[in-house]
Amino acid sequence: MNKDKKIYWIVTIIAMALIVLPSYFAPREYLEETMRRMQFPSYFGLELDILKVVGAIIILIPVIPAMFKEWSYVGFGILLLSASLAHFIIDGWAKGMAPLVPFAILSVSYYYFRKLNDVK
């Protein structure tokens, strides 16, 4: 495995962990309170959880076509930028900056994804 592939897989696994795992390890009451405080519908958290898992599976399974991976990257980018904006508006700068960390890592993953797949 060459250097670029190693970097891609390490960064991608870290990005997927930072995006997906908080939904399962954060206290459920905290997540529900956050959804309520941001005035999202009660089902929105479940929808996000399901779509995060589906997106992570699409990105992590090598045989899935690149087009689907591209859409998953776009979905995660929109998710993280929207989360940053929502937290910034409701909770202030500190919490608004938090989703930008996985977004930056996801961006590195996407860079290496494009580099390795050389989509022309």
N, C-alpha and C positions, 0 to 999 in steps of 0.2 A: 504494500500500500504506500503510495507516494505521500509526500508532505501535505499537499493540498487536500487530499482525501482525508487524512488524519485530522487536519484542522477543521474541515467541513463537518465530520462526524462528531467531534468533541463539542464544537460550538453549537451544532444543531441539537444535540442531546441536552446540552445546558439550556438552550432557548426553550425547547419543548417542556423541560422540567419546570422552568420558571413560569411558563404560561399555564400549564395544565395542573401541576401539583397543588398550588395554593387553594384551589377550589375543593380539594379533598382533605387538606391538613389544617386549614384555618377553621376556627370554631364556627359551626353552622349558624349560631346566633349572631355572630359578627357579620357574616355574609348576608344574612336576611335583613339585619338592621341597615347595612349599607345599601341594599337594594331599596328598602323602604325610604331611607333618607334621600336617596337620589330620585325617588318617585318613579322607579321602574315597576312594571307589572310583576306580580309575585312569580309568574312562570318564567321570567326572563333569566333568572339564575340557572334554572334547569336547562333551558335552551343553550345558554353559554357553555355549560358543562359538557353537554352532548357534542356541540359543534367543536369545542376545543379538542376533545378526544378524537373525533373524526379527522380533524385537520392534522393533528399530530400523527395519527396512523398513516394518513396519506403522505406526509412528508418523510416519515421514518422508514416506510417500506420501499426498498429500492426498485421493485418491478413496476410500481405504479407510474404511468406515463407522466412526463415532465409537465404537460399542460395542467394536470390536476394539482401537481405540486405548486405550480405558479399561482393558481387560484387560492390554494391554502395559504401561501405566503401573503397574498393580498388580503385575505380574510383576517389573518393574524395582525397584519399591519393596521388595518382599519380598527380592529378590536382594541389594540393597544393605544393607538392615537386617540380614539374615542374615550377610552378609559382615562387617559391622561387629562383630556379636556374636562370630562365630567367631574373627576376628583378635584381638579384645579378650581372649577367653578363652585363646587359644594364645600370642599375641605381645605382649599388653600394650596399654596405652592409646594409644600413638602410632599403631600400625598399626590399632587398632580405630576410630580417628577418621577415617582416610583415606577409607573408603567413604561417610562422611557428607557429604563435599564434593559428589560427584556426586549424592547423594540430595537435598541442598539445591537444587542447580541443577535437577534433575528436578522438584522440587516447584514451583519457579517456572514451569517449562515447563507443568506440569499446570494451574497456576492460570490461565495465559494461554490454554491449550487450552479450559478450561471457560468462561472469559470470552468467548472468540471464538465458541464454539459454543452458548453460553447454553442448556445442556441443562436443560429444565424438566420 
